Amino acid sequence: SLREPGLLRLLGQGTYPDRLETCMALWSRTFHPQQTAMIKATSFVSEIASTLLSAVPNSRALLMFVPPATFLPALLDGSMTDIHSQAESRLHRLQRKQRLVGCTLAELSPGERVAMSWLSEMESLQAVAAHFPDRTQWLDFDQFLLEPHLHLQNSLAHFGIQADVAALLSGPIMQRYAKKPEVKYDTAFRSNLLAASESKYADEIAKGLAWLEKA
């Protein structure tokens, strides 16, 4: 099991494209033949998802997202470092697709930068879905939280995995923060954080949603 290999992030940004096959071979190694290697992929991998699916004919992908109205308050009150550090590359990705031609980062407010980031990543996922409609499945994470049993069951079925869904959901995965398992974090706590951010950053959220509607 590997968590977000640093090299995978570089590959996802288009660096060293000729090394992808070699890296996949290295990451696929296991200690025993009956084992399967697992990589926790960074979100940056979306840009090369079609390449990955092409490389492994039987592979499948779950395209998980949240709507802009959730993404904006979550990011404005959280990972703005990621937003600012990746804003230029995400805008460039959109402009390579003839989107937002002439737009510059200087003219975007924080909320608009978050909205632009959402658009860039969603366009990458849309491209994967268009190329592999039978091997991809969408998952709105907000909807998952409303009916976790149903959506987890559907997701596992998409990958051909049989598991006791009720047992999985009754365990710690729905009560802990993924990046820091010692921190309690559940649906109610998440909702409270989002509500506080919606109040604190109301103006920037409105700017971001308006920009996204126009874009």
N, C-alpha and C positions, 0 to 999 in steps of 0.2 A: 504494500500500500504506500503510495506517494501522495503528498499534498502539494499541489500547485508547483511542480518543478520549475525552477527559474528559467530554464531553457525553453520550456513550453510557452512561457509568456513572450519570450523573444520571437519564437516561431510564429506565434499568433499575431505578432505585429509585423510579420513579413521578413524578419531577419533570418538568414541562413535557410532559405527554402529548400536547398539541395540536401540538407541534413535531416529533414523530417523523417524519411524512411528509416535511417539509421537510428534516430532517437526513439522511434516507435518500437524498433526491434529491441533496443536496450531496455526500455521501460516495460516490455512485455515478458521479460525473463522472470522465472519463478524458481523456487527451491525444489519443487516436486512437480511432476507432470500433471497431476490432478488439480493443481492450484491454478487460479486465474489472477493475473495482475490487475490492480485497481489504481487508477489515477483520479484524484480529486482535481478536476480541471478548473482553471481560472476562467473568468468570463471572457477574457481576451481570446480564448480559443474559438469563439463564435465565428471570427473572420476566416478561419481555416477549417471550419466544420465540414464543408462540402468536400474538401480535399481528404479529410480523415475518413469520411463515409465512403468516398470513392476507393480509398486504399484497402478497405475491409468490406467486401461485398455483403456480408451478413450482418453488419453492424446496424445499430438503430440509435436514434437520438431523441431525447426528451427536451423540448424547447420551452423552458420555464421563464416566465416573465411576471411582472406586476404592471398594472395600468399606470399611466403618468400621474394620476391623482395620488397614488401611493408612492411611486418612485420619487417624486419631488420632495415631499416632507421627509421621507426616509433619508435621502442623500443630503439635503440641506442641513439636517441636524446630525449628520454622521460623516460619511466618507468624502468630504469635499477635497481632501488631498488628492484622492484618485481622480476626481472630476477635473481639477485644475491641471494635474500632471498629464492627463490623457486627452484633454480637450482639443489640442492642436491635431493630434493624430486622428481623432474621431471626426473632426470637421473635414480633415483631408480625405478620409475614407468616403464621406458623403459627397464631397466635391468631385472625387474620381468617378462617382456614379451620376455626375451632372446634377447634383442636388446642392442647393444653397450656394450656387456659383456667385462670387462677389462678396459673400458674407465674410466678415473677419471676427476674430475672437474679441477684439477690443470693443466691439459694439454690443456684445452680449453681457447681460447682467448675470449674477450667479444663478438665479433661477432659470434663465434662458440657456445657460451652459449645461445645467442639469438636463433640461428638456432636450437639448441637442444631443447629449450623450445617450439618452434613452432612444432617440430616433435612430442614431447610428447603430446601436446594438440591435434594435428591433429590425432594422433593414438587413442586417447580417443574418438574423434568424429567419426572416422572410425568404431570403435567397436560398437557404438550406431547405426550407419547406417546399419551395417551388421545384428544386432539383430532385428531392427525394420525398414525394408526398406519401408514399407507402411505407417509408422507414422512419418517419418523424411523427411526433405527437406533441401537440401544444398543451401546456399546463399553466393556467393562471393561478399564481400562488395564493392570491386573495380567495379565490374560489376553493382551492385546496383546503384552506383553513376553515371554511364553512362546512365542508363535507370531506374531512380527511380520509375516512374509511373508503369512500367511493373512489376518490381520486388516486389514492395510493394503490388500491386494487387495480384500477385501470392502467396505472403507470407500470406496475409489476407485470401485468399481462402483456403490455407492449413489448417488454423485454423477454417474455417467455419465462418469467420467474414465478415459482409457486412458493407462497409463504403465508404464515398466519398473520394476517393484517392486524387483527385485533390485538394480538400479543405485541406486535411491533409498536403500535400506537399507545399501548398501556405502559411501555417502557419509558426510558428517560428522554427519547428523541424529541418529544413534544413539550418538554419542560426545561430544556437546557439550551444555552447559547452555543451554537455549533463551533465557533472558533475558540470559546473558552468554556468547556464543559462544566467547570466548577461554578459558573454563573447561572442562576435561575433565570429562565426566559421562556414565557409561554404566550399564547395568543392574546390574553388579557393585557399582559405587560407590553407587548408590541403595540396593541391598540392605544394604550395610554401614551406611549412615546409618540406615536403618529399624531394623536390629537393635540399633544402639547406643541409639536413642531408645526402643525397646521395653524395654530394660533400665533406662534412666534414668528413664523416666516410667511404669513398670509400674503403680503405684497409680492414677494419673490415667487411664491407658488402661482399666484395669479398671472404674473408676467410670463412665467414658464409655460403655463397652459395656453395663454393667448398666443405666444410665439409658436408653439407646437401646432395650434389650429391653423395659423397662417402658413406655416411651413408645409 
